[in-house]
């Protein structure tokens, strides 16, 4: 991939959709004392950058392919939607394999983007089963498998994000930091490849969700590492193995240039951007913005920062879970097991311990743990995180037995 090839891909792409904006965000700039530019890939026709790689892959094959050639992909998310949109653009047939467990909203959106040019097949309970079925189908029909990230043409297509950024920055401005989310590595390998020689390698910052640090682990090992398991909450970046081509493009970077972002911290960013800016982001789309909080303020102050907002395909049925995670991470909500005496007035005495900003969000009698005591699950929300320290002091003074289970993953998963 050369810059000229990327520029050619970008020129061809203009026939599909206009450039996405690079916006100076006043809210984040004021927070960090920097000039924070957001590359809004959530504003493509399919609300993610994945359309770029798919388009570039297709355009190099369609012109020379015989009539009736079928393209195939396996995806339950943004890659499927970009694939479907490009199938309709080129007027070619495509088959999208999705797990049976794919949410109906994603199935419907993919069908809308592809229209009569795509067929959706729901196979398998997990992605690996779906992917294997897609590969078998490609071999049977002699079609083309369109990978989500591990292919030079996909990487070249995603590199057009960087080409637009360099065109859109104010004249004479070079970014001090470029923050990119990483899943399989298509976006980051494309952007760093295009910016090589234009932006310092030290300026490149990568971010991965805590539950899927495939790039960081691979850089630490000096070879591609397959994670034994991943947390799928950040579904757009929850990849167990970074692509081989992608790692080849990124292996010269240091492991400490990869920031690991807790999933619940991403939720704080999602709710903040929704409430303050009215911007709807999927977890992977908020990843680069959440990473800003992990960098020292001195490293941000006065700098020009470009953060890639990679996608906005968010299912609002997930909003209660996102809000819950955000409040827990911010220290504004906690869960306890209380040991209350079985006597009249015990609950009233407990309620009198709560402060003016404390609110009971959940109350559930669990069981009678002893003859004179009972166990209660209680969730408390408050206005400021420091309120909990004062509440704990009142609990102790009252001799109230309690256990904070907010960060106890096993108990929380079982009873919360």
C-alpha positions as CSV (number, residue, x, y, z in Angstrom):
1,X,0.0,0.0,0.0
2,X,1.4,3.4,-1.0
3,X,-0.1,6.9,-0.3
4,X,-0.8,7.2,-4.0
5,X,-2.8,4.0,-4.0
6,X,-4.8,5.2,-1.0
7,X,-5.5,8.5,-2.7
8,X,-6.7,6.7,-5.7
9,X,-9.0,4.6,-3.5
10,X,-10.3,7.7,-1.9
11,X,-11.1,9.4,-5.2
12,X,-13.0,6.3,-6.3
13,X,-14.8,6.3,-3.0
14,X,-16.3,9.7,-3.6
15,X,-18.7,8.0,-6.0
16,X,-20.2,6.1,-3.0
17,X,-20.3,8.7,-0.2
18,X,-18.9,12.1,0.7
19,X,-16.0,12.6,3.2
20,X,-16.9,12.3,6.9
21,X,-16.3,15.5,8.9
22,X,-13.3,16.2,11.1
23,X,-14.8,18.2,13.9
24,X,-13.1,20.3,16.6
25,X,-15.1,19.2,19.7
26,X,-15.4,22.2,22.1
27,X,-16.6,20.0,25.0
28,X,-13.6,17.6,24.9
29,X,-11.2,20.4,24.0
30,X,-12.2,22.4,27.1
31,X,-12.0,19.3,29.3
32,X,-8.5,18.3,28.3
33,X,-7.1,21.8,27.5
34,X,-6.3,20.6,24.0
35,X,-7.6,20.9,20.5
36,X,-9.5,17.6,20.2
37,X,-10.7,16.8,16.6
38,X,-13.1,13.9,16.1
39,X,-13.1,12.0,12.9
40,X,-16.8,11.1,12.6
41,X,-16.9,7.7,11.0
42,X,-20.2,7.2,12.6
43,X,-21.6,9.5,9.9
44,X,-20.9,7.2,6.9
45,X,-24.0,5.8,5.2
46,X,-23.7,2.7,7.3
47,X,-22.6,4.6,10.5
48,X,-19.1,3.0,10.6
49,X,-15.8,3.1,8.6
50,X,-16.2,-0.6,7.5
51,X,-17.8,0.5,4.3
52,X,-14.4,1.9,3.2
53,X,-12.6,-1.4,3.2
54,X,-15.5,-3.3,1.7
55,X,-15.7,-0.8,-1.2
56,X,-12.0,-1.0,-1.9
57,X,-12.1,-4.8,-1.9
58,X,-15.0,-4.9,-4.3
59,X,-13.8,-2.3,-6.7
60,X,-10.7,-4.2,-7.5
61,X,-12.5,-7.4,-8.3
62,X,-15.9,-6.4,-9.8
63,X,-14.5,-4.9,-13.1
64,X,-12.7,-8.2,-14.0
65,X,-15.2,-10.7,-12.5
66,X,-17.6,-12.6,-14.7
67,X,-21.3,-12.0,-14.5
68,X,-22.9,-13.9,-11.7
69,X,-20.0,-13.8,-9.3
70,X,-21.1,-14.0,-5.7
71,X,-19.4,-12.3,-2.7
72,X,-19.6,-13.7,0.8
73,X,-19.0,-12.4,4.3
74,X,-19.5,-13.6,7.9
75,X,-20.4,-10.8,10.3
76,X,-23.0,-9.9,12.8
77,X,-22.2,-6.2,12.8
78,X,-20.7,-3.3,10.9
79,X,-18.8,-5.3,8.4
80,X,-22.0,-7.0,7.3
81,X,-23.7,-3.6,6.8
82,X,-20.8,-2.2,4.8
83,X,-20.7,-5.3,2.7
84,X,-24.4,-5.2,2.0
85,X,-24.3,-1.5,1.0
86,X,-21.4,-2.1,-1.4
87,X,-23.2,-5.1,-2.9
88,X,-26.1,-2.9,-3.8
89,X,-23.8,-0.1,-5.1
90,X,-22.1,-2.5,-7.5
91,X,-25.2,-4.5,-8.3
92,X,-23.6,-7.8,-7.4
93,X,-24.9,-10.7,-5.4
94,X,-23.8,-11.2,-1.8
95,X,-24.4,-13.7,0.9
96,X,-24.1,-12.6,4.6
97,X,-23.7,-15.3,7.1
98,X,-24.7,-14.4,10.7
99,X,-25.0,-16.4,13.9
100,X,-28.6,-17.4,14.8
101,X,-28.1,-15.2,18.0
102,X,-27.7,-12.0,16.0
103,X,-30.1,-9.3,17.2
104,X,-33.0,-8.7,14.8
105,X,-32.1,-5.0,14.5
106,X,-28.8,-5.9,12.9
107,X,-30.4,-8.4,10.6
108,X,-33.0,-5.8,9.5
109,X,-30.4,-3.0,8.9
110,X,-28.2,-5.3,6.8
111,X,-31.2,-6.4,4.7
112,X,-32.2,-2.7,4.2
113,X,-28.7,-1.7,3.0
114,X,-28.3,-4.7,0.6
115,X,-31.9,-4.9,-0.6
116,X,-32.4,-7.5,-3.4
117,X,-28.7,-8.0,-3.8
118,X,-28.0,-9.9,-0.6
119,X,-29.1,-13.1,1.0
120,X,-28.8,-13.5,4.8
121,X,-28.2,-16.9,6.3
122,X,-28.4,-17.5,10.0
123,X,-26.2,-20.4,11.0
124,X,-24.6,-21.4,14.3
125,X,-24.9,-20.1,17.8
126,X,-21.4,-18.5,17.8
127,X,-19.4,-16.6,15.2
128,X,-16.9,-19.4,14.7
129,X,-19.6,-21.8,13.4
130,X,-21.0,-19.0,11.2
131,X,-17.6,-18.2,9.8
132,X,-16.9,-21.9,9.0
133,X,-20.2,-22.2,7.2
134,X,-19.3,-19.0,5.1
135,X,-15.9,-20.5,4.1
136,X,-17.5,-23.8,3.1
137,X,-20.1,-21.9,1.0
138,X,-17.3,-19.9,-0.8
139,X,-15.5,-23.0,-1.7
140,X,-18.6,-24.7,-3.0
141,X,-19.6,-21.8,-5.3
142,X,-16.2,-20.4,-6.2
143,X,-17.1,-16.9,-5.0
144,X,-15.1,-14.3,-3.1
145,X,-14.8,-14.2,0.7
146,X,-14.7,-10.6,1.9
147,X,-12.7,-10.5,5.1
148,X,-13.4,-7.8,7.8
149,X,-9.8,-6.7,8.3
150,X,-7.0,-9.2,7.3
151,X,-6.5,-8.3,3.7
152,X,-4.3,-5.7,1.9
153,X,-7.2,-4.2,0.0
154,X,-9.3,-3.9,3.2
155,X,-6.4,-2.1,4.9
156,X,-5.9,0.2,1.9
157,X,-9.6,1.1,2.1
158,X,-9.5,1.9,5.8
159,X,-6.4,4.0,5.2
160,X,-8.7,6.5,3.4
161,X,-9.7,7.7,6.9
162,X,-6.2,9.0,7.4
163,X,-6.1,10.5,3.9
164,X,-9.2,12.5,4.7
165,X,-7.8,13.6,8.1
166,X,-4.6,15.0,6.5
167,X,-6.7,16.9,4.0
168,X,-9.1,18.3,6.6
169,X,-6.7,19.5,9.3
170,X,-6.1,23.3,9.3
171,X,-3.2,24.3,7.0
172,X,0.1,23.8,8.6
173,X,-1.3,21.7,11.5
174,X,0.1,18.2,12.2
175,X,-1.5,16.1,14.9
176,X,0.5,15.6,18.1
177,X,-1.6,12.5,18.9
178,X,-3.7,10.2,16.7
179,X,-5.9,7.9,18.8
180,X,-7.3,4.8,17.0
181,X,-9.5,2.0,18.2
182,X,-8.3,-1.5,17.5
183,X,-10.2,-4.7,16.9
184,X,-8.8,-6.8,14.1
185,X,-6.4,-4.0,13.1
186,X,-7.7,-2.9,9.7
187,X,-8.3,0.7,10.6
188,X,-5.1,1.2,12.6
189,X,-2.8,-0.6,10.2
190,X,-4.2,1.5,7.3
191,X,-4.0,4.8,9.1
192,X,-0.5,4.3,10.4
193,X,0.7,3.2,7.0
194,X,-0.7,6.3,5.2
195,X,0.6,8.7,7.9
196,X,4.1,7.2,8.0
197,X,6.5,10.1,7.1
198,X,3.8,12.6,7.8
199,X,3.1,12.1,11.5
200,X,5.6,11.0,14.1
201,X,5.3,7.2,15.0
202,X,5.4,8.4,18.7
203,X,2.1,10.2,18.0
204,X,0.3,7.0,17.3
205,X,-1.9,5.8,20.2
206,X,-3.9,2.6,19.9
207,X,-6.7,1.6,22.3
208,X,-8.3,-1.8,23.0
209,X,-11.1,-2.9,25.3
210,X,-9.9,-4.5,28.5
211,X,-11.6,-7.7,27.6
212,X,-9.9,-8.1,24.2
213,X,-6.3,-6.8,24.2
214,X,-5.2,-8.8,21.1
215,X,-2.8,-6.1,19.7
216,X,-1.1,-5.4,23.1
217,X,-0.6,-9.1,23.9
218,X,0.8,-9.7,20.4
219,X,3.2,-6.7,20.6
220,X,4.4,-7.9,24.0
221,X,5.0,-11.4,22.7
222,X,6.6,-10.2,19.4
223,X,4.2,-12.4,17.4
224,X,0.4,-12.8,16.8
225,X,-1.3,-14.1,19.9
226,X,-4.8,-15.7,20.0
227,X,-6.6,-14.7,23.2
228,X,-8.2,-17.7,25.0
229,X,-11.4,-15.7,25.6
230,X,-12.8,-12.2,25.0
231,X,-15.4,-10.0,26.6
232,X,-17.9,-9.2,23.8
233,X,-19.4,-6.1,25.3
234,X,-17.4,-3.9,22.9
235,X,-18.6,-6.0,20.0
236,X,-17.0,-3.9,17.3
237,X,-13.5,-4.4,18.8
238,X,-13.8,-7.7,20.6
239,X,-11.4,-9.7,18.5
240,X,-9.4,-12.7,19.9
241,X,-6.7,-12.5,17.2
242,X,-5.4,-9.5,15.4
243,X,-5.0,-10.1,11.6
244,X,-1.7,-11.4,10.3
245,X,-1.4,-8.6,7.7
246,X,-2.5,-6.1,10.3
247,X,0.1,-7.2,12.9
248,X,2.8,-7.1,10.2
249,X,2.0,-3.4,9.7
250,X,1.9,-2.6,13.5
251,X,4.6,-4.8,14.9
252,X,7.1,-1.9,15.1
253,X,5.1,0.0,17.6
254,X,5.7,-0.4,21.3
255,X,3.3,-2.2,23.7
256,X,3.0,1.0,25.8
257,X,1.5,2.8,22.8
258,X,-1.6,0.6,23.3
259,X,-4.0,1.8,26.0
260,X,-6.3,-0.8,27.6
261,X,-9.7,0.8,28.3
262,X,-12.1,-0.8,30.8
263,X,-15.5,-1.6,29.4
264,X,-17.3,0.4,32.1
265,X,-15.2,3.5,31.4
266,X,-16.4,3.3,27.7
267,X,-19.9,3.4,29.1
268,X,-19.2,6.6,30.9
269,X,-18.0,8.2,27.6
270,X,-21.1,6.9,25.7
271,X,-23.5,8.4,28.2
272,X,-21.5,11.7,28.4
273,X,-21.5,12.1,24.6
274,X,-25.2,11.3,24.4
275,X,-26.2,13.7,27.2
276,X,-23.8,16.5,26.4
277,X,-23.3,16.4,22.7
278,X,-26.4,14.4,21.6
279,X,-24.1,12.0,19.8
280,X,-25.0,8.3,19.7
281,X,-22.0,6.0,19.8
282,X,-21.6,2.3,19.9
283,X,-19.0,1.0,22.5
284,X,-16.2,0.6,19.9
285,X,-17.1,4.1,18.6
286,X,-16.5,5.6,22.1
287,X,-13.2,3.6,22.6
288,X,-10.8,6.3,21.4
289,X,-12.6,9.0,23.4
290,X,-12.6,7.0,26.6
291,X,-8.8,6.5,26.1
292,X,-8.2,10.2,26.6
293,X,-8.8,9.8,30.3
294,X,-6.0,7.3,30.5
295,X,-3.4,9.7,29.2
296,X,-1.7,12.2,31.6
297,X,-3.1,15.7,31.4
298,X,0.3,17.0,30.7
299,X,0.5,14.8,27.6
300,X,-2.7,16.4,26.3
301,X,-2.5,20.0,27.3
302,X,-2.1,22.3,24.3
303,X,-1.8,19.4,21.9
304,X,-3.6,18.8,18.6
305,X,-5.4,15.5,19.0
306,X,-7.3,13.4,16.4
307,X,-9.5,10.7,17.8
308,X,-11.4,8.4,15.5
309,X,-15.1,7.8,16.3
310,X,-15.4,4.5,14.5
311,X,-19.1,3.8,14.7
312,X,-22.5,4.7,15.9
313,X,-24.6,1.5,15.4
314,X,-26.0,1.3,18.9
315,X,-29.0,-0.7,19.9
316,X,-30.9,1.4,22.5
317,X,-32.1,-1.8,24.2
318,X,-28.6,-1.9,25.6
319,X,-28.9,1.6,27.1
320,X,-30.0,0.5,30.6
321,X,-26.9,-1.8,30.9
322,X,-24.7,1.0,29.6
323,X,-26.0,3.5,32.2
324,X,-25.6,0.9,34.9
325,X,-22.0,0.2,34.0
326,X,-21.3,3.9,33.7
327,X,-22.6,4.7,37.2
328,X,-20.7,1.8,38.8
329,X,-17.5,2.9,37.1
330,X,-18.0,6.5,38.2
331,X,-18.6,5.4,41.8
332,X,-22.2,6.6,41.8
333,X,-23.9,3.3,42.3
334,X,-23.0,0.3,44.5
335,X,-24.6,-3.0,45.5
336,X,-24.5,-4.4,49.0
337,X,-25.5,-7.5,51.0
338,X,-27.0,-6.2,54.2
339,X,-27.4,-8.3,57.4
340,X,-30.4,-6.8,59.1
341,X,-31.8,-7.9,62.4
342,X,-35.3,-9.5,62.3
343,X,-37.1,-7.0,64.5
344,X,-39.7,-4.3,64.0
345,X,-38.1,-1.0,63.0
346,X,-34.9,-2.4,61.7
347,X,-35.6,-1.3,58.1
348,X,-36.6,2.2,59.3
349,X,-33.4,2.5,61.2
350,X,-31.4,1.6,58.1
351,X,-33.3,4.1,56.0
352,X,-32.4,6.8,58.4
353,X,-28.7,6.2,57.7
354,X,-29.1,7.2,54.1
355,X,-27.9,10.7,53.1
356,X,-30.0,13.4,51.2
357,X,-28.5,12.4,47.9
358,X,-28.7,8.6,48.4
359,X,-31.5,6.7,46.6
360,X,-32.4,3.0,46.8
361,X,-32.4,1.6,43.3
362,X,-32.9,-2.0,44.2
363,X,-34.1,-3.9,47.3
364,X,-34.5,-7.6,47.4
365,X,-34.9,-10.0,50.4
366,X,-32.6,-12.9,49.8
367,X,-33.0,-15.3,52.7
368,X,-33.0,-15.6,56.4
369,X,-29.3,-16.3,57.2
370,X,-29.8,-16.8,60.9
371,X,-32.6,-16.9,63.4
372,X,-32.4,-13.3,64.3
373,X,-30.9,-11.8,61.0
374,X,-31.9,-11.7,57.3
375,X,-29.8,-10.9,54.2
376,X,-30.9,-8.2,51.8
377,X,-29.6,-7.2,48.4
378,X,-29.7,-3.5,48.0
379,X,-28.5,-1.1,45.3
380,X,-27.9,2.5,46.1
381,X,-27.3,5.5,43.8
382,X,-25.9,8.8,45.0
383,X,-25.0,12.2,43.6
384,X,-21.3,12.2,44.4
385,X,-18.9,9.3,44.8
386,X,-17.6,10.6,48.1
387,X,-21.1,10.2,49.6
388,X,-20.4,6.5,49.9
389,X,-17.4,7.0,52.3
390,X,-19.7,8.9,54.6
391,X,-22.4,6.3,54.3
392,X,-19.9,3.5,55.2
393,X,-19.0,5.5,58.3
394,X,-22.6,5.6,59.4
395,X,-23.0,1.9,58.7
396,X,-20.0,1.2,60.9
397,X,-21.2,3.5,63.7
398,X,-24.6,1.7,63.7
399,X,-22.9,-1.7,63.8
400,X,-24.6,-2.7,60.6
401,X,-23.2,-5.8,58.9
402,X,-22.7,-5.3,55.1
403,X,-20.6,-6.4,52.2
404,X,-19.9,-4.3,49.1
405,X,-20.3,-6.7,46.1
406,X,-20.1,-4.0,43.4
407,X,-16.8,-5.3,42.1
408,X,-17.3,-8.9,43.0
409,X,-17.7,-10.3,39.5
410,X,-19.0,-13.7,40.5
411,X,-21.6,-12.5,43.0
412,X,-22.6,-9.6,40.8
413,X,-23.2,-11.8,37.8
414,X,-25.2,-14.3,39.8
415,X,-27.6,-11.9,41.7
416,X,-27.4,-8.5,40.1
